[in-house]
Amino acid sequence: MKINPFKLERYFAKYEFNTKYLLASSDCESLSIEDLLALEGDADSRFKEQWLGYTESQGSPALREEISQIYESITPDQILVHSGAEEAIFTFMQAALDPGDHLIVHWPCYQSLYEIAASIGCRISNWEARAENNWELDLDELKGLVQPNTKAIVINTPHNPTGYLMSRETYQETWQIAQAQGIFLFCDEVYRESEYDPADRLSAACDLGELGVSLGVMSKSYGLAGLRIGWIATQNQDLYQKIFHLKDYTTICNSAPSEFLAALALRHREKLTGRNLNIITTNLALLDGFFARHEDQLSWIKPKAGPIAFPQMIGHVVDEFCRQLVIDQGVMLLPGTVYDHPGNHFRIGFGRKNMPEALARLEEFIS
Ligand SMILES: Cc1ncc(COP(=O)(O)O)c(C=O)c1O
């Protein structure tokens, strides 16, 4: 398999573990194992008793039971646990697509959402989110992109990098278009449950019907990226079986300690998402002031969900700005060029507790 380098991951690899202030992270503030175990009285002793043999390839029944609680109509046997969302994107694309197929992708986006399909030999059409439309997607454009050999529409809501949350109407209409064509709606929902107003939360794609596929993960809204636990949820048994068979060639099964901790965390998921939403909303209030003070140099579309946004820089070249900022202030932003986006944008992350310090340094630099 030949595949292009993952630009965003390569950028993170360069800075993530040697830069003091990560002001571009898309995951929320994490926890220690000790913090997690403290959520249940006897968890500490149960964790120590955890057997370290192979686990069930689909994911442990206890974990799948907890994951199924996130959805309306999904049963544990419709969940397939993976090593992070990244592995699940890989297996879905390998299972659903053949060379010559066509894929429509909400763009800009996390690169694997189209790059894996490209490596299989698929043709990709971008369904483009534009800043001048407040990152809103155009349904007429989507209708125009559908071709006889289109196999799936890939969307990501809440969205990386813009923080865009699809409206209920656009989401329903997108689902109708997928259904009418008999193609998958693959919804990357890794930022779900981080809507600032819970009333804005969309139904999960897997709850819509057999052609809906949901991608979930412990990394983002729950802040537990180090567990490397993600999953596919789908009612489609044919797709499920294909993905299940592919896992034998990727990871076979998941880490037993991670499965234990993920199930524990999900039993308390409202506590975890509530804590992270608190951090996000506190930081957002600071960002409101910051962007107002620097509107001559920066403009942003305030998100409705998630810990990231994609502001535009005016009067600086974003790559050079980010490079100099890291050197001068030890603050990492993510230039929009890693998404191949030409608009001089950057990704800012505000799901971490030390965001105010990082922002103060950015402000010193920009002033
Ligand atoms: C939209 C999106 N999907 C999938 C992933 C992959 O998640 P993980 O690294 O937890 O596997 C990410 C990570 O940044 C993401 O932003």
The ligand as a Tripos MOL2 file, in Angstrom:
@<TRIPOS>MOLECULE
LIG
   16    16     1     0     0
SMALL
NO_CHARGES

@<TRIPOS>ATOM
      1 C1        -11.9600   14.2980   12.9070 C.3       1 LIG1
      2 C2        -11.0320   13.2760   13.4890 C.ar      1 LIG1
      3 N1        -11.2460   11.9890   13.2350 N.ar      1 LIG1
      4 C3        -10.4450   11.0320   13.7210 C.ar      1 LIG1
      5 C4         -9.3730   11.3500   14.5200 C.ar      1 LIG1
      6 C5         -8.4650   10.2540   15.0380 C.3       1 LIG1
      7 O1         -8.6530   10.0730   16.4170 O.3       1 LIG1
      8 P1         -7.6310    9.1790   17.2440 P.3       1 LIG1
      9 O2         -6.3120    9.8750   17.1340 O.co2     1 LIG1
     10 O3         -8.1050    9.2030   18.6290 O.co2     1 LIG1
     11 O4         -7.5900    7.8450   16.6410 O.co2     1 LIG1
     12 C6         -9.0930   12.6880   14.8060 C.ar      1 LIG1
     13 C7         -7.9200   13.0620   15.6090 C.2       1 LIG1
     14 O5         -7.4830   14.1760   15.6270 O.2       1 LIG1
     15 C8         -9.9680   13.6700   14.2820 C.ar      1 LIG1
     16 O6         -9.7790   14.9710   14.5380 O.3       1 LIG1
@<TRIPOS>BOND
     1     1     2 1
     2     2     3 ar
     3     2    15 ar
     4     3     4 ar
     5     4     5 ar
     6     5     6 1
     7     5    12 ar
     8     6     7 1
     9     7     8 1
    10     8     9 2
    11     8    10 1
    12     8    11 1
    13    12    13 1
    14    12    15 ar
    15    13    14 2
    16    15    16 1
@<TRIPOS>SUBSTRUCTURE
     1 LIG1         1 GROUP 0 **** ****
